[in-house]
Structure formats: C-alpha cells, structure tokens
Amino acid sequence: MDKKAQKEAELKEKETVTKEVTPEQQPDRTAELENEVAEWKDKYLRCMAEFENFRKRSNAEKADWIRLATQKFALEVCDVLDNFERAILQGTEEEKSTPFGKGVLMIEQQLRKVLEKEGVEKIEALGKPFNPEFHEALAHIPSDQEENTVAAIIQNGYKMYDKVLRPVRVAVSNGTKINNESQEE
C-alpha cells in the first residue's frame, strides 16, 4: 500500500504544478507550441518533397534500366545485321532476283525494322566530318575527299536511344590524292 500512497502523492504534486502556471505564462506557452507546430509542418513538407523526388528519380532510373537492359543483346543482333548486309553485297543482281535472294533481302529488312522499333539506329558516317563521339578511326587514307572526312566504313556503328552501342569504325581521309603525290615529290 505504500506504493499506492506514493503514486497518489506524486499525482497531487503534478496537479499543483500545472495549476501554478499563471495566465501571463500561458501566451508564451502558446507561442512556443505554435513554433513547434510550424517546425513539424516544415519537416513534414520537406520529407514529402524529398520522398516525391526519390519516387520520380527511382521511376526514371527504372525506365532507363528497362530501356537499356537489352543493349548487349541488341549489339549482338547488329552483328547479324552486318553479316546480312555483307552477304547481300556479295550477291549479283541476278542472284538477288531469285526467290532465295528475295527471301534474304526480306529477312534483312525485317531485322532492320525490329531493331529500329527497339530504338537501335545505324550511325551514318560516310562523307561526314570525323566525330570521335560516333567514329573510331582505324586508318588514314588518301582520297578525293577533304581532310578529316570519313572516306570508308570498315564496320558499321549503332546507337540505341541516342547512346552509342558501338562506334563506326572508319578510315579517315588525309587529303586529296593530288596533294599527297605532290608532297612526295
């Protein structure tokens, strides 16, 4: 019973302490509580904004990951497309007009359309100024084109959603044939 008596005494003390607050002190407590409410509201709004930014960033990263998840596979399919193009270039017009040749052409076109649908594009380079973002120079050759212009394509390059999958491997012109011959003499 001693514990019960102690608890009752403590409760009476607390009641007297709360009753001793004067009316002059009451506005200070209200202002203090209003400041605390404003702080909590600010923290809440900041937390919500931070969470919203996190959600948007996560969704964007997820979309990029999904979009580029097939990047390696697409690059391997691009190699197959390159081989189709090489095979077609080796065929004569007569061979291309046969049912087999027409079938090969149709498969190549279908493969190209599937890649385009997935955002894979061939990088056009022939006759354009050399750009290290898209081109990989493997050789300098004399040609009739201006200096630092792509004169020949060694291997096609591809990009997927404006990101380079494989740069175009090219031979770059080092000036005209006439200038090179006159410089040697």
Buried (B, 14 or more C-beta within 10 A) or exposed (E): EEEEEEEEEEEEEEEEEEEEEEEEEEEEEEEEEEEEEEEEEEEEEEEEEEEEEEEEEEEEEEEEEEBBEBBEEBBEBBEEBBEBBEEBEEBEEEEEEEEEBEEBBEEBEEBBEEBEEBBBBBBEBEEBEBBEEBBBBEEBBBBEBEBBBBBBBEBBBBBBEEEBBBBBBBBBBBBBEEEEEEEEE
